[in-house]
Amino acid sequence: MNPIVLVGAGPGGPEHLTQAACHALQHAEVVLYDTLIDPRLLTLVSPQAEIRSVQGLSQTEINNLLIHYYRNHRRVVRLKSGDPFVFGKATQELQALAAADCMYHVIPGISTVTGAATLAGIPLTDREWGRTIGIFTAHAPADLDWAALARMDTLVGLMGVGHLATIQTQLLQNGRSPYTPVALIHRAGQVGQAIWQGTLGELAAQPAQAPSVLIVGEGVTYRAQCQSRLPLQGKNILVTRAAESGAEMDQLLREYGANVVSLPTLVVGPPPDWGPLDAAIAQLDQFHWLILTSANGVDYFLARLWHHQRDVRALAHLKIAVVGEKTAGHLWKWGLRADLIPEEFVADQLLAAFPPNCQDVRVLFPRVASGGRDVLVQGLQQRGAQVWEVAAYETRCPEAIPPFILEYLRQGWIEVLTFTSSKTVVHCCQLLEQAAPGVWPTWFNKSRIAAIGPQTARTCERYFQRVDIVAKEYTLPGLVQAIVAYYQSHDHHTG
């Protein structure tokens, strides 16, 4: 039997999970989640796992579901917002599991109490003004000891957004000044986070937006100087990429403070027909050069080489040209070193770096099945080279945009859309048109469009009628640096 694991989701996206929580999600067979969690967390779960919201279910029904999956030998994760033991109803669930003789384990999470405050830049304690903290939920405000709460230096209220007027009245009647600093943090740590800052006397006039965290106390006044100071802090950035690709750009953006949303716009798979590539591998000794222009090209070509029970020794006589450092680095993982890397990482520059006389030079070019550029091939042929293009892999458009990302876009919460190839642009627009025909262009009036290089930029201009940011170095770090430079320049200009 596998133990049921209660997991604290913390506030916001995957970067705020503990390592234990990540491990539990990645190995789960069933995930039952609360509606307040950030939906990006569910992308960590295996596609084969069963994922189910418990919205609308009674506590008894949730308990019975957990016991049912446990008895069917499923690896179950119960995912709760923040920390399970802070207003998370964990006690009721654990009592039911214990009564049913189930094994269970609890993984703590960053509490919304502290997480929301820190993400908003609001210190809850200080040796001068903040020695006590009161934490409350205002579902039933009549049951609370308001006199005791009012004496606390700092108050943090959860799930009380529908009772702001009552909270204001009770605190004022029990001695708090109407000028006491107050903040409301809406969607703490998530895409769409918004912060209102004012005074206790102004609180009741604020619109009720759930979920929100209320903070009352002197720490609110320190928000401007205590927020993280990073060039992309709080910016919501959409990264379009292949569904199976790594998170290199996500990590780079997060290091500068961005809130990252990953949108799969490419599904990479085997070519429609292995025949041409197999025939080329059978005649490797007839080629002089091997050109690889992407990490996918490297992986699929070399994996197919291994499929035929051959290894990198079969390439010893070949010179290898790659389009950029990323492809060269991927090649290095296979134990191969590139002989030719252009100074600028685009196919046109690879052509410029080739020897001018290619008469009778035979070139093998494993590439994507469709949609690649012909400039390189035509240029080599004009120099006398014989180029054998073979499909090593293909890319296609995913079936749909995940609903939660569609909602982010519809709400206008995404500040920057990033594109690393023309296909990511085309597929993104294809998915948007499928989801919201004719309407989606209006969602990006305030968004910035960022492209990795000139060809991708031209495609952005064709589909979005503009491009706002273009990388000077055509790499993922180069694109991130271009976004950082844009906002540093913009903030300096507006400041």
Summary of the structure (lengths in Angstrom):
residues: 495
radius of gyration: 27.5
end to end distance: 59.6
largest distance: 91.8
contacts: 1604
relative contact order: 0.08
helix: 41%
strand: 22%
